[in-house]
Amino acid sequence: MRGRVVGAFAVGFAIGAVCLGVALWSTGTIHTAYQPPWRRIVVTQEARSTVDGSAVPDTSASAQLPSTPVPPPEQLPTPAVEGSADRAATEPASLHPAPSLHLAMPLANVDPKTLSSTFDDPRTGHKHEALDIAAPRGTPVLAVAEGNVAKLFNSKQGGLTVYQFDNTQQYAFYYAHLDRYAPNLKEGMLLRKGDTLGFVGTTGDAPPNAPHLHFAVFQLGPEKNWWKGTALNPLPMLR
């Protein structure tokens, strides 16, 4: 009798174990050696450490796939740097004359300290971007630095004008409203500082009763075009 009870208990235990195994298999709790990638258990780096505590690289498919896409380095935003370059991009050009450029006065016996800047003065549709120096008609206009004559030009606005490059060909000096050119002045000739290149007048759109020199400084681009450049305030360079 006792043997029958033990046998029945064993049979019932075996049947219960089989039923439990089937149930766990159907819910995915029990896994065999092979499992498709979407059913594999992600093993943490800590659980994959060796006995001595050294880390073993995690080579599972889940560990090799980043959770979120990482943009390449060239797409990452560049941090803003606060400094003089940022301020220079927003401040007017008149505040940034070339620091290494020291020019002679284009008119003799004129003290630059007596002049007021007209660089930012408004004109029709644009800024003045030059310095006006009043003087009697016929006053000699002098080269402010050594360099070659790049262009002699007669324009509607500037009248008789001279474009001169400095020796480095980084800057152009513009003399306008001249009454006439100096004798023998020609394109390409070398002017030394203080050489006479013309005489004050009112050609172009200057008022006939207000003779003056319109003097401008441009920083040339890589093309070295005499008609194009970045305007700089000449007055600080004369002081």
C-alpha positions as CSV (number, residue, x, y, z in Angstrom):
1,M,0.0,0.0,0.0
2,R,2.8,2.4,0.9
3,G,4.6,1.6,-2.3
4,R,1.5,2.5,-4.4
5,V,1.2,5.9,-2.7
6,V,4.9,6.7,-3.3
7,G,4.5,5.6,-7.0
8,A,1.4,7.8,-7.5
9,F,3.1,10.7,-5.9
10,A,6.1,10.3,-8.2
11,V,3.9,10.1,-11.3
12,G,1.9,13.2,-10.2
13,F,5.2,15.1,-9.6
14,A,6.5,14.2,-13.1
15,I,3.2,15.2,-14.7
16,G,3.2,18.6,-12.8
17,A,6.9,19.2,-13.9
18,V,6.0,18.6,-17.5
19,C,3.0,20.9,-17.4
20,L,5.1,23.6,-15.7
21,G,7.8,23.3,-18.3
22,V,5.3,23.6,-21.2
23,A,3.8,26.7,-19.6
24,L,7.2,28.4,-19.1
25,W,8.2,27.5,-22.6
26,S,5.0,29.1,-24.1
27,T,5.7,32.4,-22.2
28,G,9.3,32.7,-23.3
29,T,10.8,32.4,-19.8
30,I,12.8,29.3,-20.6
31,H,15.2,29.6,-23.5
32,T,17.3,27.0,-25.4
33,A,20.8,27.5,-26.5
34,Y,19.7,29.1,-29.8
35,Q,17.4,32.1,-29.7
36,P,16.5,34.6,-32.4
37,P,18.1,38.1,-31.9
38,W,14.9,39.8,-30.8
39,R,14.4,37.2,-28.0
40,R,17.9,37.2,-26.6
41,I,18.6,38.4,-23.1
42,V,20.9,41.5,-22.8
43,V,23.7,40.6,-20.5
44,T,25.2,43.5,-18.6
45,Q,28.9,44.3,-18.5
46,E,29.0,43.6,-14.8
47,A,27.5,40.1,-15.2
48,R,30.1,39.3,-17.9
49,S,33.1,40.0,-15.7
50,T,35.7,37.3,-15.1
51,V,36.4,35.8,-11.8
52,D,39.3,38.1,-11.0
53,G,37.1,41.1,-11.7
54,S,38.5,42.2,-15.1
55,A,35.9,43.3,-17.6
56,V,35.1,41.2,-20.7
57,P,34.0,43.1,-23.8
58,D,30.3,42.7,-24.4
59,T,29.9,41.3,-28.0
60,S,26.2,40.7,-27.9
61,A,24.1,42.1,-30.8
62,S,22.2,44.4,-28.4
63,A,25.5,45.9,-27.0
64,Q,26.8,46.7,-30.5
65,L,23.8,48.7,-31.5
66,P,23.6,52.3,-30.1
67,S,20.3,53.3,-28.5
68,T,20.2,56.7,-30.4
69,P,22.0,57.7,-33.6
70,V,25.1,59.8,-33.0
71,P,25.8,62.5,-35.7
72,P,29.2,62.6,-37.3
73,P,31.7,65.1,-35.9
74,E,31.2,67.6,-38.7
75,Q,27.5,67.9,-37.8
76,L,28.1,68.6,-34.1
77,P,27.5,72.3,-33.2
78,T,30.6,74.4,-32.7
79,P,30.6,76.1,-29.3
80,A,30.4,79.9,-29.5
81,V,33.6,81.7,-28.4
82,E,33.2,85.1,-27.0
83,G,36.0,87.4,-28.1
84,S,37.3,90.3,-30.2
85,A,36.5,88.4,-33.5
86,D,32.8,88.2,-32.6
87,R,32.7,91.9,-31.6
88,A,34.5,92.9,-34.8
89,A,31.8,91.2,-36.9
90,T,29.0,93.3,-35.4
91,E,30.8,96.7,-34.9
92,P,31.0,99.3,-37.7
93,A,34.1,99.2,-39.9
94,S,35.0,102.7,-38.7
95,L,36.0,101.3,-35.3
96,H,38.5,98.9,-36.8
97,P,41.3,100.8,-38.7
98,A,44.4,98.9,-39.7
99,P,46.5,99.1,-36.6
100,S,49.8,98.9,-38.5
101,L,49.0,101.6,-41.0
102,H,50.4,105.0,-40.2
103,L,49.7,107.6,-43.0
104,A,51.0,111.0,-43.7
105,M,48.6,113.9,-44.1
106,P,47.5,114.3,-47.7
107,L,47.3,118.0,-47.3
108,A,50.3,119.9,-45.9
109,N,49.9,122.2,-42.9
110,V,46.7,120.5,-41.8
111,D,46.6,119.2,-38.2
112,P,44.6,115.9,-38.1
113,K,43.5,116.8,-34.6
114,T,41.4,119.6,-36.0
115,L,39.5,117.2,-38.2
116,S,36.2,115.5,-37.5
117,S,35.4,112.0,-38.8
118,T,32.9,112.0,-41.7
119,F,33.2,108.2,-42.3
120,D,29.8,107.3,-41.0
121,D,28.0,110.4,-42.4
122,P,24.9,109.5,-44.4
123,R,24.9,110.0,-48.2
124,T,22.2,109.2,-50.7
125,G,21.7,105.4,-50.4
126,H,25.0,104.8,-48.6
127,K,27.5,105.9,-46.0
128,H,30.2,108.3,-46.8
129,E,33.1,105.9,-45.8
130,A,35.7,108.6,-46.4
131,L,37.3,111.7,-44.9
132,D,36.5,115.2,-46.3
133,I,39.3,117.8,-45.8
134,A,38.4,121.3,-46.8
135,A,41.1,123.4,-48.5
136,P,41.5,126.2,-51.0
137,R,41.2,125.2,-54.7
138,G,44.6,124.3,-56.1
139,T,46.1,123.1,-52.8
140,P,48.6,120.3,-53.5
141,V,47.5,116.8,-52.6
142,L,50.3,114.6,-51.3
143,A,50.7,110.8,-51.3
144,V,50.1,109.5,-47.8
145,A,52.4,106.5,-48.3
146,E,54.8,105.0,-50.7
147,G,53.2,102.9,-53.5
148,N,52.3,102.7,-57.1
149,V,49.5,104.5,-59.0
150,A,46.9,101.7,-59.7
151,K,44.4,103.8,-61.7
152,L,43.6,107.3,-62.9
153,F,39.9,107.6,-63.3
154,N,37.3,110.3,-64.0
155,S,33.9,109.4,-62.5
156,K,30.6,111.1,-62.2
157,Q,30.7,111.1,-58.4
158,G,34.5,111.4,-57.7
159,G,35.5,113.5,-60.7
160,L,39.3,113.3,-61.3
161,T,40.5,110.6,-59.0
162,V,43.7,108.7,-58.1
163,Y,43.8,105.1,-56.8
164,Q,47.2,104.3,-55.2
165,F,48.2,100.9,-53.8
166,D,50.7,100.7,-50.9
167,N,53.9,98.7,-51.3
168,T,52.3,95.6,-49.8
169,Q,49.3,95.8,-52.1
170,Q,47.1,95.2,-49.1
171,Y,45.6,98.7,-49.1
172,A,44.4,101.3,-51.6
173,F,44.3,105.0,-51.1
174,Y,41.6,107.0,-53.0
175,Y,42.0,110.7,-53.7
176,A,38.9,112.4,-55.3
177,H,37.4,115.7,-56.5
178,L,40.8,116.8,-57.8
179,D,41.0,120.0,-59.9
180,R,43.8,118.5,-62.0
181,Y,46.6,115.9,-61.8
182,A,50.2,116.6,-61.1
183,P,52.3,117.0,-64.3
184,N,53.7,113.6,-65.6
185,L,51.4,111.6,-63.3
186,K,50.6,108.2,-64.9
187,E,49.4,104.8,-64.0
188,G,52.0,102.4,-62.7
189,M,54.4,105.1,-61.5
190,L,55.8,104.9,-58.0
191,L,54.8,107.7,-55.6
192,R,56.8,108.2,-52.5
193,K,55.3,109.6,-49.3
194,G,54.8,113.3,-49.7
195,D,54.9,113.4,-53.5
196,T,52.4,115.7,-55.1
197,L,49.8,113.7,-57.2
198,G,47.2,116.4,-57.8
199,F,45.4,119.5,-56.6
200,V,42.2,120.1,-54.6
201,G,39.2,120.9,-56.6
202,T,35.4,120.3,-57.0
203,T,35.2,117.9,-59.9
204,G,32.5,115.2,-59.8
205,D,29.5,115.8,-57.5
206,A,31.3,118.1,-55.1
207,P,29.6,121.5,-54.5
208,P,31.3,124.1,-56.7
209,N,31.7,126.5,-53.9
210,A,33.2,123.9,-51.4
211,P,36.6,122.7,-52.7
212,H,37.9,119.7,-50.6
213,L,39.7,116.5,-50.8
214,H,37.7,113.3,-50.5
215,F,40.2,110.8,-49.1
216,A,39.4,107.1,-48.5
217,V,41.3,103.9,-47.6
218,F,40.3,100.4,-48.7
219,Q,41.6,97.1,-47.6
220,L,42.0,95.1,-50.8
221,G,40.8,91.6,-51.3
222,P,42.8,88.7,-52.9
223,E,41.8,89.9,-56.4
224,K,43.6,93.3,-55.9
225,N,40.8,95.2,-57.7
226,W,41.3,98.9,-57.5
227,W,37.6,99.5,-57.5
228,K,36.7,97.1,-54.7
229,G,37.7,96.6,-51.1
230,T,36.7,97.0,-47.4
231,A,36.4,100.7,-46.4
232,L,38.4,101.7,-43.3
233,N,38.2,105.0,-41.4
234,P,41.3,107.0,-42.5
235,L,41.3,109.5,-39.6
236,P,42.8,107.3,-36.9
237,M,45.6,106.3,-39.3
238,L,46.4,110.0,-39.8
239,R,46.6,110.6,-36.1
